[in-house]
Amino acid sequence: MIELKLRLPSLRVLDKLLPLLQELHIPYQTRAIEPTQKDASKKAAIIAKIQSGAMNLPDFDQALLSFEESRQDGDLDSRD
């Protein structure tokens, strides 16, 4: 037996799927999931930290280039 969990974007999609499930005699359960609420105070704190200069880099392009170079895979001696 295989259990499959789906998240459908709308009831319209569910309405299209149900006849197929019923035709194949596949049992199903449905439940609605409430969207999560974003914490506005956390977002405001992050924005305030950025605005205060916490992420102030004198040369952003150079910092980005250095980061990208540090993330590159090195040569592997045992590989051709």
CORDASUL-V736525 format. One record per residue. N is the residue number from 1. RES is the residue in three letters. PSI is psi in whole degrees, 0 to 359 (* if undefined). D_LAST is the distance of its C-alpha to the last C-alpha in whole Angstrom. Layout:
# CORDASUL-V736525
((N/RES/PSI/D_LAST) (N/RES/PSI/D_LAST))
This chain:
# CORDASUL-V736525
((1/MET/142/44) (2/ILE/133/42) (3/GLU/133/43) (4/LEU/128/42) (5/LYS/126/43) (6/LEU/147/43) (7/ARG/113/44) (8/LEU/141/46) (9/PRO/339/47) (10/SER/166/50) (11/LEU/333/53) (12/ARG/320/53) (13/VAL/319/49) (14/LEU/320/51) (15/ASP/328/54) (16/LYS/330/52) (17/LEU/326/50) (18/LEU/317/53) (19/PRO/323/54) (20/LEU/315/51) (21/LEU/319/51) (22/GLN/320/54) (23/GLU/325/54) (24/LEU/3/51) (25/HIS/44/53) (26/ILE/119/51) (27/PRO/147/52) (28/TYR/159/51) (29/GLN/147/52) (30/THR/150/53) (31/ARG/146/53) (32/ALA/141/53) (33/ILE/126/51) (34/GLU/136/52) (35/PRO/145/50) (36/THR/145/49) (37/GLN/132/51) (38/LYS/140/49) (39/ASP/109/51) (40/ALA/329/52) (41/SER/323/53) (42/LYS/317/49) (43/LYS/317/48) (44/ALA/322/51) (45/ALA/320/50) (46/ILE/316/46) (47/ILE/318/48) (48/ALA/321/50) (49/LYS/318/47) (50/ILE/316/45) (51/GLN/334/48) (52/SER/355/49) (53/GLY/13/46) (54/ALA/331/44) (55/MET/23/41) (56/ASN/114/42) (57/LEU/129/39) (58/PRO/323/40) (59/ASP/90/37) (60/PHE/318/36) (61/ASP/319/33) (62/GLN/320/32) (63/ALA/320/32) (64/LEU/317/30) (65/LEU/316/27) (66/SER/319/27) (67/PHE/314/27) (68/GLU/319/24) (69/GLU/324/22) (70/SER/338/22) (71/ARG/355/21) (72/GLN/144/18) (73/ASP/137/15) (74/GLY/168/13) (75/ASP/140/10) (76/LEU/120/8) (77/ASP/329/8) (78/SER/358/7) (79/ARG/147/4) (80/ASP/*/0))
